[in-house]
């Protein structure tokens, strides 16, 4: 599925790190940073999460809700949040259903091997649920800057 700027963001229902159900529609009226990342506790994903953590107040001040999402389990998300004191929820998309909705589960290549995995992508969604921006070239150490620009 191809998602484009200007279209309504696909709604979803998925569990966060605490097993609580999160839907995109529950954030209607707020701006949402929905960021897809490959795996908890890896260098790039940790840098990205910590950059968003370090700039969380600025994101909140601009009216953003931050939601991270990866194929990791709720338990792995709990550990990742505790280890790095992340102030935002992480969605456990173990079945890749939300990834499929947003087109972020794709064939990737690394060292000559092909495999299916998460394509690191961030969707900026406006108060009406419309995709305002898609950040495909994520700078893991300066991601908040890309969002707040």
N, C-alpha and C positions, 0 to 999 in steps of 0.2 A: 504494500500500500504506500502511495506517495502522499505525503502531507505537504501542503503549501501555505505560505503566508496569506492571510485573508480568509482562510476557511475556518469553520468552527472546529475547535479541538475535539477529537473523539473523547466522549465521556468514558470513564472506566470505573470499576469497583475492584479494589485489591486490598490486601492486608499490609499494615505497616509492621514495624519491628515488634510491637506489642500485641499483634493479632487484631488490632482495631481496623475496621473497614474504613477505607478512605475512598471517596469518589471525587472526581474532578468537579462535578456540579456543586458539591458542598462549598466550593470557594467562589461561587458566582458573586460578583461585586468586588472581588479582589483580583489583583494581578498575580499570576502564578509563574514561578520559575520551575519548570519540570525538566530535571536533568537526568539523562540516561547515562549510566557509566558501567563499565564491564565487571568490576570485582572489588569487594571490600579488601582493605589492607594491602593493596598493591601500590607501588610508588606514585603513579599518575593519578589514580583515583583518590588516594590519601591527600595528595597535594591539592586536588580540586576541592574536595570536601573541606579541607582546612582553610583554603582561601575563602570559600563561601562562609564558613564559620567566623573567620576573622573579620569579615565585612558584613556580617549578619545584621547588625544594627543599621547600617546604611541601607541595606536591602529593605528592612522593615520600614525605615523612615520614608522610603519611596513607595511603600504600599505593597511590597511583594510578599508572597508566601513562597517558601522554598520547599520543594519535594524532590528527593533523590530516589532513583529507582534502578535496581539491578536484579539479575537473576538469583542473587544470594538469598539464603533462608532468613527467616525472622531472627533466629538465634545469632547468625553471623552479623546481621545488622545491629543487634543489641550490643554485641562485643565491640563493633566498629564505633558505634556512637559513644559507648562508655570510654573506650581507649582515647578518643580524640575530642571528647566533650562536644559532640555535634548537637546544636540546638534545634535541628529540624528533623522531621520524620523521614525514614527511608522505607520505601515500599519493596516488599519481597515479591518479585514477579517470577517465581520459580517455574511457572508453566509458560512464561514468555508471552502471555496473552496481551499485555499492555504494549510490550515491545512490538508485537505483530501489528497492533492497531496503529502505532506510530512509525512503523517501517524501520525500526532500529535494530532488528534481529536479522543480520545479513551474513553472507559468505565473506569471510576475511582470509587474508593470507599473511603468514608469518614464517619467515625462514623456509620458504618453499612449501610449507604445508597449508592446505586449505581447511577451514573449519567454520562452523557457524558461531557467531558471537555478537555481542553488543557493539554497535557503532556509537561511540561517544557523541551525543548530540543533546543540545538544550533547546527547549521550546519556551518562548516567552509568550504567555497567554494573557490577553487583556481582561478587564472586568466583565466583559460580555461573553467570555469564553472563546474569543476569536484569536487565532494565532497571529501575533504581532511580529514575531521575529523567530528565525531558526538559526541557531549558532551551530554550524557543522564543524568548523575549525576551532575547537575549544582549546584555549590556552589554560592548561590545568593550574598553573601557578598564578594566573591573573584573570581568572574567570569572572569574578565579581566586577572587575573593571570592564569586561566585555558587555556585561548586563547593564551596568549603571551608566556607562559612557555619556 
